[in-house]
Amino acid sequence: MHLAQLNVAHLIAPIDAPELADFVAALEPIYAVSDSAPGFVWRMMESDDPTEVITHQYGDDLLVNVSVWESREALWNFVYRSAHLEILRRRREWFVRTAVPYTLMWWVPEGHTPTLGEAMERLALIRAQGPGPEAFTFKEFYEPGASAASPPIAGVPH
Amino acid sequence: MLADPVRRELYRFVAAQGRDVGRNEAAEAIGVQRTLAAFHLDKLVEAGLLEADFRRLNDRTGPGSGRPAKVYRRGGPERMVSLPPRDYRTLALVLAEVVDQLDGDEQAEKAARRTGERLAAASHETGLTDVLVERGYEPYEEEGRIRLRNCPFHVLAETHPVLVCSMNLAMCEGMLRGLGEDRIAAALDPRPGECCVAFIAKDVSE
């Protein structure tokens, strides 16, 4: 099984606004990191131009990323142990703060390419019911086929 | 366990290499006999402070290449000793949770920057790497930057990576300020298995 991932972010201004210039400038180098990262399988693209964000029916201010990875570790190392971490650190300069989940994962058969509709259904699910086997997070992670979340790392409660 | 000076030196040496170390290399580095080094290294493995493995230390393979050598590296789990028992880790986890809920990253980073500044100013050490050693970061040089082999906040960095790494960067920036070091900048440069911060000499033309 492969690990599919969706994250969404509400932009504080239109994507071509000056407030987002640093963010847009970071897109190409960050995608270069993800696409060559160990364990990277696939990501949804609007076109070959990395600064062209995915267009969809869920609102113009909503930025979406969908990708597929070989394992939890591969995705973790890209999200938190690469140049991508700097984007997360500066997220409040570019994205509206949200109290609801904005990122989630789920398992897909190898070779399956998730659609945005499928990913957004999982987002609705985690927002309605919290993490479960069909839509989960790093903090409450479900191995393939597991009905309960993985035990937390030593001594660390969820 | 680490009361014996030879054993302590061996542990320090292996941990500082950040890779597998053979018995000969460790013995030579500490200046003791190979058999004595082997004895202490195996004691450290028994105690879980080091991990052992078998590996060929040369490139030869197949018949005649010799049997694999025993190699050592630092063990994964962390040890904390506190007498009487204290549990700052659980408290730190609770506080990290609170910072997230209050959306208090910015305040947390400011507090971390102030703390770093105070720590560096209060230290007897005056050089950046010496202060980093003192704080447990295990600095080493690579391609003109100072990188950090150990994350002193590892468990929290696993549960709250963005908050903890941002605070750590701020603390490192504070340390630079506390030392009056304005020729070096701290930046996030994470990689698997290491601390997220690196130090880079500032471009003097700026």
HADDOCK unambig.tbl for C-alpha pairs under 7 A between the chains (distance, minus, plus):
assign (segid A and resid 77 and name CA) (segid B and resid 192 and name CA) 6.07 0.50 0.50
assign (segid A and resid 80 and name CA) (segid B and resid 161 and name CA) 6.66 0.50 0.50
assign (segid A and resid 81 and name CA) (segid B and resid 190 and name CA) 4.75 0.50 0.50
assign (segid A and resid 81 and name CA) (segid B and resid 191 and name CA) 4.70 0.50 0.50
assign (segid A and resid 81 and name CA) (segid B and resid 192 and name CA) 5.41 0.50 0.50
assign (segid A and resid 82 and name CA) (segid B and resid 189 and name CA) 6.93 0.50 0.50
assign (segid A and resid 82 and name CA) (segid B and resid 190 and name CA) 5.12 0.50 0.50
assign (segid A and resid 82 and name CA) (segid B and resid 191 and name CA) 5.60 0.50 0.50
assign (segid A and resid 83 and name CA) (segid B and resid 189 and name CA) 6.33 0.50 0.50
assign (segid A and resid 83 and name CA) (segid B and resid 190 and name CA) 6.65 0.50 0.50
assign (segid A and resid 86 and name CA) (segid B and resid 188 and name CA) 6.53 0.50 0.50
assign (segid A and resid 88 and name CA) (segid B and resid 162 and name CA) 6.63 0.50 0.50
assign (segid A and resid 89 and name CA) (segid B and resid 162 and name CA) 6.08 0.50 0.50
assign (segid A and resid 89 and name CA) (segid B and resid 166 and name CA) 6.23 0.50 0.50
